Amino acid sequence: STHRDVHPQGAGYDEMRDRTYEIAPAIKAADPNAQTMGPVGWGWSSITLSGHDQKTCNELGGDCWSNPPDQAAHGGVPYATWYLTEMAAYEREHGTRILDYYDNHWYPQGSGITSGDQSEAVQALRLRSTRQLWDPEYVDESWINQPVDLIPRMRQLVDDSYPGTKLAISEYNWGALDHMDGALAEADVLGIFGREGLDLATLWAPPEPTDPGAFAFRMYLNYDGRGSAFGDTSLTAQSANPDQVSVFASRRSSDGALTLM
């Protein structure tokens, strides 16, 4: 949608595999320490559908969604599963891993969350919607309208199709980083990323240094202005009501301190 003049059709299964087979080994040959990410979908639909199927079914509607043509041409296998399987096949054949991170962008789809809306209803939705990252009991309050369970879902895809691949969300944003509720959501998201073992995440885009959202990072990285940080060894911590309070625990190896968020 942003480079329509260069690539007017959504990228399909075969193109994404073939481009990865062409480009990733060249990167690894030039720099064996380079880390690669793919297929870098935009969100929920990209777990099961190629860009080609998303574009086609958005235009055709109706029965297309129950039988997307690109997926049907690949045995009905969901997009991410097929891509990871093809990356595993490359390593078996060539002895080289060309995909280090399974990467999928994530922006919550609930109405108003990422807009900066500060109505009471949206603030509450913003804060509870972080459960979509981890909670199989939370039904996403958007057009998705089903449990997302995102990070465990991504891990299961990797475990089933290409074990050893790390997990990345190379774009995310819960909105309102210039307000306190956005900062609370960001602190919660960072805690969830750590607890659930996400390997890489990138906030798009960063808050201003004086914004409340910036202090969500400082709470973990330098909470007293003297370099004190949340611990580096995760510990189990549970909340009886995650809509009211989140809790994250760790132990700091430098001094053995128990740190709680």
N, C-alpha and C positions, 0 to 999 in steps of 0.2 A: 504493500500500500504506500510505502514511502519512496520506493525506487521503481515505480511502474514503468517509466520510460526505458529503464535498463532491463527489467525482468518482469514483463507484464503478467505472467502466470505465476501462481504459487509454486514453490519448489516441491517436487514430488519425491517419493521414496527413492527411486533409482538415482535421481540427480544428487540428492543429499549423500547417498552412499558413494557414488562415483566421484564427486568432488572431494569428499573426505579421503578416499583412497588415493586421489591424485595429490592433494595438498598436504595432508598430515605427514606422510612419509618424507616429503621434501623438507618439512620443518624439522622433523626428527634427525634427518641426515645432516642438516646444517647446524643444529644445536641439540644434541642428545638429551640435554637437561630441560628442554622446552616442555611445557605442559599444555595440552590441547583440551578444548571443551567442545562438546557437540550434543545434540544437533541445535541447541539453543532456541527452543521454541518460545512462544510468547506467553503461554499460560495453560489453562486447563485443557483446552481443545487440542493443544499440541502434544499431549500425552498419548492421545489415540489417533489423531488425524494429521496427515501431512499438510503443508501449506497449500498444495494443489487441491486436496479435498476440502479444506476450509473455504477456499475461494469459490470452488465449484458449487458446493452445497449452500453457501451464502447466497449465490446467484439463483440456483434452481429451487432450493427449499424442498419441502415435502419429503418424499420418499428417499431423496438423496442422503439424508442424514442417517437413515437406517441401513443403507447399503452404499457407502461412499465409493466412487469408482476406483480411485487409486488403491484404497485398502482392499477392495474386492479383487483387484488384479494381483495382489500379493497375499492371496490365500486367506483374506479376512483377518490377518494379524495386525494388531494395533501398531501404530507408527513407531513409538518409542521402543517397543519390544523388538520389532523388526530391525530397527537401526542398531540397537545394542547387539543383537544376534549377528548382524553382518560385521560389526567391529570385532566381535569375538572370533568370527570365521577368518578375518584377516590375520589376526595374531596366530591362530593355529597354523595357517598356511605359510606365513612369512617369519614367524618367530619374533615379531615386533609389535608392541602395543602402540597403537596410533591414537587411541582415545583415552585420556586420563580422567576426565570429568564428564559425567552425564549432567547436562546443564539445561535448565528450564527457567525462564523468567517467571516472576510472580507478582501480580498486582491484585489486591482484593477487589472483587467485582461488586460488592454491595454498594448500593446507591449512595453517593456522596463521600465515601470513605477517603478517596485519594484527592478529592477536590479542595480540601481545606475547610469544608462545611463545619461550622461550629454550633449547629443546632443540638439541643440536648439529645435527640434521638440518634443523630449521626455520631455524636461523641460516644454514646453507649455502644452503638454498633461497631465503631472503630475498635474499641477496647476488647469486645468479646470476639470479634472476627479473627483475632490471632489464633484462636483454637483451630482454625482450618489447617494450620501448619502441622498439627500433631494429633488431634482428637478424633478418633473414629466415630464418636457419638455426636459430634457437632455437624448438623446439617447446614451447609453454606447458605447464607441468607441473600442469595442473588439468583440470577438465571440458572446458575449451576444446580442449586436446589437439591443437593445430595452431599453426603460426607466426602470431603476432599482428602483429609489425612495425608497431606502433601509429602512431607519428608519421609515418613514410613512407607508411603506408596512408591516414592522414587527409589528408596533403598530396596524394596521388594523387587522392583523391575530390574535393578542391577543384579541382585542376588540370583534371580531366575535366569537372566540372559547373558550377563557378562560380569561375574564376580571379580572384585578387586577394583572396579571403577569407582572413583570418588564422586561425591555429590556437590553440585554447584547451583546456586540461584544468582546468576550474574547481573540481574536487575530485580530490585524490589522497592516498594515504597508504600507505607501505610498512611501517608498524608499528614498534614497539619503539624509539621515539625517545628513550626514557629508558635505552637500553642502547647499548653501543658498536657492535654490529652494525647496529642501526637507524640510527645516525648515519652509518656507512659507506655503507649503502644510500641514505640521503638525499643524501649528498655525490655519490654516483654518479648518482642521478636528476637532481640539479641540473646536473651536468656534461652529461648526455645531453640535457636540455632545451635547454641552450645550444648544444651542438654540432649538434643536429638542427634548430635554428631554430624551436622552439616559441615562440609569441608571448606567451602568458599561461598561468600556472599558479597554482593556489591550494592550499596544503597544508591539509587538514582533519584534525585541528585542529593548531594550532601547539604545539611543545614548550614546556616551562617554560624560562626563560632559563638555568637551570643544567644542563639536560639535555644529554647528548651531542649529541642531534639539533640543538640550537641552534647548536652549534659547526660543524656542516656548513655553515650559512649564513655564519657568521663567517669560515670559511676562504676563501670567495669575496668577501665584502664588506668585511672588516676584520680581516685575519689577524694583524696585529701590535698591534692596539689603538690604532693611530695613523692609521687610515683607509686603509691600503694594501689594495688589492683585486686580485682576478684581473683580467686584462686585458679590454679591451672590443672587441678585434678577434680573432676566432677564427682559429686556425691548425690545420693538419692534424696529428693525432697518432694513432698506432695502437698497439694492444697485440696481441702474438701470441697471448695467452691471456686473453681478457676475464673468464674465471671466476676468474683469479688476481690480475690487476691491471688497473685501468682507468687511462687516461691522457687528460687534456684539456690543451690548450695554447692560449695567447693572447698577444697583445702589448698592453701598456698604453700608450695614446696619450699619457698625461701625461709619461712619462719614457722611453718606448721599451723598457721592461723586458719580457723574455720571462718569462711566468709559466706554471708547470706544476703541474697537480693530478694 
